[in-house]
Amino acid sequence: MTRNLFATFALAFALPALAATGGQAGVWEEFERRCLVPLETVSPPITEGLAVGAKIDGGRFWENRRGGWSLAVGERDGLTNCTLFVADAHADALASGYRAWADVAQTSGRYAQEGPSAVQSTEWREPRIEVHFLPADGTVQAQVWVMEVNVEA
């Protein structure tokens, strides 16, 4: 399974930023609007309205100062990735949004299960994209990411 190394670098910047933020409804919808839909349509992630944060390996961290979540956008080996990190108060909403979306995406045939919390696009998009969900575990905050991946036939 492809690992999102970019998210590992971003965590160092995401944790302090999220600790100080309040909540905001619709975290899954923000991910869809800013990350998932743009990458599905081979467009760049949407960062408008976010405060520019620190540069990180392969990209940049973006802060939502109105609360609840932060975004990391990057590129590695010419492939784009976009990660949304959420404060603990919104982890359940993000998990529910991911599960509901993944069920529909797989039923439609656009995505196939890639792991316990990951799906990969089928042949409708090249390069393919993977969508992963990582629950909070006491040391990392809940996050969801979409990334382009090269898949060898």
Number of C-alpha atoms within 10 A of each C-alpha: 7 12 9 17 12 23 24 13 16 24 18 12 19 27 17 10 21 22 15 11 18 14 16 16 12 14 23 22 14 17 26 20 14 20 27 28 16 15 23 19 9 14 12 18 23 19 17 9 10 15 14 14 17 15 15 18 16 16 19 18 25 24 24 19 16 11 18 25 28 27 31 29 27 23 16 15 8 10 13 21 29 30 28 26 31 31 25 21 13 21 21 14 16 27 21 12 17 21 15 10 14 22 14 12 17 16 11 10 12 16 23 18 16 15 10 8 16 22 22 23 23 15 11 11 14 14 15 18 24 24 23 24 20 17 18 17 9 8 7 16 20 23 24 25 24 27 29 24 19 13 10 4 3
